[in-house]
Amino acid sequence: ASDEEAVNLLALAVVIAFGVSLAAGISVWKLNLTFANFLGHSEKLRWFYAVPITIFLTSCCSGIWSWLNREKQYGIISKTKLYNSGIISVLQLIFGLCKAGVTGLIIGYVTGWLVTTLILANEFCKRYFRQIKAIELAKLKQAFFCYQNFPRFDVPTTFLYTLTNQLPFILLNKFFGDMVAGFYALTHRVLGAPGALIGMAVWQVFRERA
């Protein structure tokens, strides 16, 4: 794909991410009591509003990382992912020391993704301003119809993969409490880190060449 087509695809991804986040926000607003009753913690109601924000931020980052991978800007990708992990870890540690509890963990996580999104957006605008000017509504529609089969096949598999990864956290929290779910999450992160590191590195290079 040309740069013009690729940048319109990126813009389309951001628009779709905003729409999905808006739909998630409405769902949380309508069903937050149902979610809280399922988990058995009514005080967790306010945490659900972080979900649509996080969906939008992570989607924007993923889109820009895909663009940078296309441009073989592996240094920027590595640097921003390091910033993301570092900011989240430091903020969560600080909030933990301040005994902010789960609220501090969520604030640290969302803030880390917000800062990463702003850094990536700034880098993208500085380096690819000429390509940004090629974004047009007609080209967005053309990109949507041209690549409509991709989300049709990719979304279900991604959804099932995410569901199978996240469902244990929800069920453990529901039946065994926060502490057991927290220990499971920590173990899952530590054991999965080496494989994820190698797998993501190989995947990025393969995707750029695919």
N, C-alpha and C positions, 0 to 999 in steps of 0.2 A: 504494500500500500504506500501511496505517496505521503509526504508530510502533511499535505492539505487534508487528505482523507483521514489520516491518523489523528490529527488534532481535533477534527470534528467528531471522531469516535470517542476521544477522551472527553470532550464537552458533553456528548450524549451520555456517557457513563456518569458524569457528575449530575446531570439533570435527572437521570433515572435514580441515582442514589438519593437525591433530594426527595423525589416522589416516594420512594420506599421508606425513607426516614419519616416523612410526613404521615404516611399510612401507619407506620409503627407507632408514632406518637399518638395518633387518634385511637389506635387499638389499646395502647397503655392507658389512655384517659378513660376509655369505656370499660376496660376489663381489669383495671388495677386491683379492684377489690377481689375479683375472682382469683387472680394470681396470688394475692396476699393470703387469702383464705386457704388456697391449696398448700402454700408453704407453711401456713400456721403462724405467720408473723405479720400482724397488721402494721407494725412499725416500719416494715420494709417497703411500704407503699411508695415513698418518695424516691427510692432507689431505681424504680422501673423507668423513671423519666430520663435516666442516663442512657437507656438503650437506644432510642432514636438518634440521639446526639452522637453516640459512639458508632452507630451504623454509618452515618454520613461521613464522619471524620475518617474512619478506617477505609471506607470506599474511595474517598478522594485520594488518600495516600496510596492505596493499591493501584489506582488509575495512573497516578503520576509516576509511581515506581515502574509500572509497565512501560510507560513512555520512555523513561530513562534507560530501562533495560533494552528497549528497541534502539536507543541511541548509543548503547554500550557505555553508559556513564556509571560503571560499577562502583567507582569511588564515591560518588554522591549517594548512591543507594546504600552502600555500607555505612557511610558516615551518618546519614539520617536515621537508619535503623539502630545504630549505636546510640544516637541521641535519644531516640524513642525509648529504648530499653533502659538507658541510664536515668532519664528524667522520671519515668514511671517508678523505677526501683528506689531512687533517692526520695521522691515525694512520699511514697508509701512507707518508707522507713521513718521519715520525719513524722508523718502522721501517726505511725505506730508508736513511736517514742512519746508522742503527745497524748497517747491513749484515745485517739479519735475513732478507733474501732473500724467497722466495715465502711462507714461513711468516708473515713480518711482514705481507705483503699480505693474506693470508687472515684473520689475526687482526684487522687493521684493518677489513676488510670486515664480518666477523661482528659485531665490537664496534659498528660504526656502526649496523647494523640492530638490534642489541639495544637500544642507547640510544634509537633512534627509536621502537621498539615500546613501551618503557617510558614515553616522553614521551606518545605517542598514547594509550596505555591510561590514563594519569593524567588527561589532558584529557577523555577520553571518560567516565571514571567521575565526574569532578567535574561535568561539564555535563549528563550524561544518566543520573544515578543512578536517577531515577524510572522511566525506560524499562527499565533493567536488571532491576528487580524484576518485570517482566512476563515474563521468560524462564521457560518451563516445558517439561518434557520432552514433554508431549502436543502443545504448539504447535510444538516442533522437528520432531516427526514429521509434523505437518500441513504445515509449510513444506516439508519434504523432498519429500513426495508432490505438493504443489501446484506446485513449481518444478523437478521432476526433469528436465524437457525442456531446461532451460537448460544444465546441464553436459553433457547428452548431445550438444548441438550445439556448445557453446562449447569444451569440452575438446579435441576433436580438432584444431580449427583453431588453438587456442592452442599445443598441443603441436607441431604442424608448424611454426608460426611460430618458436617457441623453438628447435626442432631446426635449422632452416635458418640461424638466427642464430648458434648456438653450435657447430655442427658444424665450421665452418672452424677455430676455435680448437683443437679437439681434434685434427683431422687435421694442422694445421700443427705442433702440438707433437709429434705422433707422428713425422712424416716429416722435419721441419726443425729441431726443437729449441725450447727455451724462448725464445731471443732473437728468432727470427723470429715466433713466436706473440705475444710481447710487443709487438713493433713493430706487428704487425697490429692487436692489441687497442687500442693507443694511437691509431692512425690511424682505426680504426672509431669510437672514442669521440669523437674531435675532429670528424670529418666528420659524424657523426650527431647531434651536440649541437644545432645550430640547428633542424633539422627536428623533432627530438624535442621541443624546447621549445615550438615553435608547435603541433605536432600534439597534444601532451598538453593544452595549454591549451584548444584547440578541443574536444577529445574530452571533457574534464571538463564543460564547459558543455553540450555536446550530450547527454551521458549523463544529466545532471541533469534535462534537459527531455524526454528520450525516454520 
